[in-house]
C-alpha cells in the first residue's frame, strides 16, 4: 500500500519495519524526515515531481512510502477497553481518518468497522488521520450485530447516534460503552439500531438537519470522555 505526506511519514518512520520502500522528491528538504530515513537504512528511490505524481494522485508533499497493508486486530483485544467507537458502514475515507484522529486525541484507542460495504484503511485514511493511526487498534468484523452482542456479553452499553433520541448531553456514559456512528447518508442500519441500549441525539438549532459524521462523532466522543 502506498501512503504519503510528511506527517504520515514521520509517524511510520518511527516503526520502519513496516516500510518496504521510500519514494522521495529530488529536492525534498525536510531534515527531520531525511535524518530518520538515513538511520532506517530503507531502500529509497529519488524521483522527479512528475514521477511521484504518477504514483500518488493526491498531494504527497514529496514523499511516498510503500508499506505493508494495515494489520487489523481481533475483536477480543478490545474487550477490556472502557470506550469503543463503532463505525456502521462509513464510506468516506476523510471521515474515517478524522474520526481516528479524534479518537486518539480523546484517548480512545479502539475502533470497530464492518468487513463489507465500508471504507477500509487506505492512503487517504492514513493521511487524514495525521499520523495517529499507529496508536489506535481497529478491528474488522464480519457482522456488526454479532460484534455488538459480544460487547454486551462483556459488559458494554451500546450507544447509537441518530436524529431521534435523547440529547447526547443527557446520556449516562458511565461504565463500559460502545459509541456507534452511522453511515453518512443512511445513518445506522435497522438491526444495529435495534441492538442499541441508548440513542444519542445532537440538537440542531439552525436550518441544517444533520452534521458531518466526523463532526458528530467528535461531539459525542468528547462528551463521553468528559463524563468518565
C-alpha positions in Angstrom: 0.0 0.0 0.0 1.2 3.5 -0.9 0.9 6.2 1.7 2.1 9.8 1.5 2.6 13.1 3.3 5.1 14.4 5.8 3.0 13.7 9.0 2.3 10.2 8.0 5.9 9.6 7.0 7.2 10.9 10.3 4.9 8.6 12.3 5.6 5.5 10.2 9.4 6.1 10.2 9.2 5.6 14.0 8.4 2.0 13.1 10.3 1.5 9.9 9.9 -2.3 9.8 6.5 -1.8 8.1 8.1 0.1 5.2 9.1 -1.7 2.0 10.5 1.3 0.0 10.5 5.1 0.1 10.0 7.3 -2.9 11.4 10.8 -2.4 11.3 14.0 -4.3 14.7 15.0 -5.7 14.5 18.4 -3.9 12.9 17.2 -0.6 14.3 19.2 2.2 12.6 18.2 5.5 15.7 17.5 7.5 13.9 15.6 10.3 12.5 13.1 7.9 15.7 12.8 6.0 17.6 12.0 9.2 15.0 9.3 10.0 15.4 7.8 6.5 19.1 7.8 6.8 19.1 5.9 10.1 16.4 3.5 8.9 18.5 2.0 6.1 15.4 1.5 3.9 15.7 1.4 0.2 15.0 4.9 -1.1 14.4 6.0 -4.7 14.8 9.6 -5.7 12.2 10.8 -8.2 11.1 13.9 -10.0 7.8 15.5 -9.1 6.2 14.2 -12.2 7.3 10.6 -11.4 5.9 11.0 -7.8 2.6 12.4 -9.2 2.2 9.2 -11.3 2.4 7.1 -8.1 0.1 9.2 -5.9 -2.5 11.5 -7.5 -3.1 13.4 -4.2 -0.8 15.9 -2.5 2.1 13.7 -1.5 4.3 16.6 -0.2 7.4 15.0 -1.9 7.4 11.7 0.0 5.6 8.4 -0.7 6.0 5.2 1.4 5.4 1.7 0.1 4.3 0.0 3.3 2.7 -3.3 4.3 -1.1 -3.5 4.4 -2.7 -2.4 7.6 -2.9 -5.1 10.3 -6.4 -5.2 11.8 -6.7 -6.6 15.2 -9.2 -9.2 16.6 -12.3 -8.1 18.5 -11.1 -9.9 21.6 -8.3 -7.5 22.0 -10.7 -4.6 22.6 -13.0 -6.2 25.2 -11.0 -4.8 28.2 -11.4 -1.2 27.0 -13.7 1.4 28.6 -14.8 3.1 25.3 -15.0 1.7 21.8 -16.1 3.5 18.7 -18.1 1.5 16.1 -18.5 2.8 12.5 -21.6 1.5 10.9 -20.7 1.2 7.2 -18.9 4.6 6.9 -17.9 5.3 3.3 -15.8 8.4 3.2 -12.1 7.9 4.0 -11.7 11.5 5.1 -14.4 11.0 7.7 -12.7 7.7 8.8 -9.4 9.4 9.1 -10.8 12.4 11.0 -12.6 10.1 13.5 -9.4 8.1 14.1 -7.6 11.4 14.8 -10.4 12.5 17.2 -10.3 9.1 19.0 -6.6 9.3 19.6 -6.8 12.9 20.7 -9.5 11.9 23.2 -7.6 8.9 24.5 -9.7 6.3 22.8 -7.7 3.6 21.1 -10.3 1.1 19.9 -12.5 1.2 16.7 -14.6 -1.4 15.1 -15.6 -1.4 11.4 -17.5 -4.0 9.3 -15.8 -6.0 6.6 -18.2 -5.4 3.8 -19.6 -2.1 2.3 -17.4 0.0 4.4 -14.3 2.2 4.0 -11.0 0.4 4.8 -7.7 1.8 6.0 -6.1 3.3 2.8 -3.7 6.1 1.9 -6.3 8.8 2.3 -7.4 7.5 5.8 -3.7 7.4 6.9 -3.1 10.9 5.7 -6.3 12.4 7.1 -5.6 10.7 10.5 -2.4 12.7 10.6 -0.1 10.0 11.9 -2.4 8.8 14.7 -3.4 5.5 13.1 -0.4 3.7 14.6 -1.8 4.5 18.1 -5.3 3.1 17.5 -6.4 -0.5 17.2 -9.0 -1.2 14.5 -10.9 -4.5 14.5 -12.7 -5.5 11.2 -15.6 -7.8 11.9 -17.8 -9.9 9.5 -21.1 -8.9 11.3 -21.6 -5.7 13.3 -24.7 -7.0 15.1 -22.8 -10.1 16.3 -19.9 -7.9 17.4 -22.4 -5.7 19.4 -23.8 -8.8 21.1 -20.3 -9.9 22.0 -19.7 -6.5 23.5 -22.9 -6.7 25.5 -21.9 -10.1 26.8 -18.7 -8.4 28.1 -20.4 -5.6 30.0 -20.7 -2.9 27.4 -23.6 -0.5 27.0 -24.3 0.3 23.3 -25.0 4.0 22.5 -26.1 4.8 18.9 -26.4 8.2 17.3 -29.5 9.3 15.4 -31.7 12.4 14.8 -34.3 10.7 17.0 -33.3 10.0 20.6 -32.1 11.6 23.8 -30.0 14.7 23.9 -26.4 13.4 23.8 -25.6 15.6 26.9 -28.1 13.7 29.0 -26.9 10.2 28.2 -25.3 8.1 31.0 -21.8 7.4 29.8 -20.6 5.6 32.9 -19.3 2.0 32.7 -18.0 0.3 29.6 -19.6 1.8 26.4 -19.5 1.5 22.7 -20.4 4.6 20.6 -21.9 3.9 17.1 -21.5 6.4 14.3 -23.8 5.7 11.3 -23.3 5.9 7.6 -23.0 9.4 6.1 -26.3 9.2 4.2 -28.3 6.4 5.8 -27.3 6.6 9.4 -27.3 3.4 11.4 -28.8 0.3 9.9 -32.0 -1.0 11.3 -30.6 -4.1 13.0 -27.8 -2.1 14.6 -30.3 0.5 15.9 -32.4 -2.3 17.4 -29.4 -3.5 19.4 -28.6 -0.1 20.9 -29.3 0.4 24.6 -29.5 4.2 24.1 -29.8 6.6 21.1 -27.9 9.9 21.4 -29.3 12.9 19.5 -27.3 16.1 18.7 -29.8 19.0 18.8 -30.0 21.1 15.7 -30.8 24.8 16.1 -30.2 26.1 12.6 -31.6 25.1 9.2 -29.5 22.0 8.6 -30.8 18.8 10.0 -27.6 16.8 10.4 -23.9 17.1 10.9 -20.9 15.6 9.1 -20.2 12.1 10.5 -16.8 13.1 11.9 -18.1 16.2 13.5 -21.0 14.3 15.2 -18.5 11.7 16.3 -16.2 14.3 17.9 -19.1 15.8 19.9 -20.3 12.5 21.3 -16.8 11.2 21.9 -15.7 14.1 23.9 -19.0 14.2 25.9 -18.4 10.5 26.7 -14.8 11.1 27.8 -15.9 14.2 29.8 -18.3 12.1 31.8 -15.9 9.2 32.6 
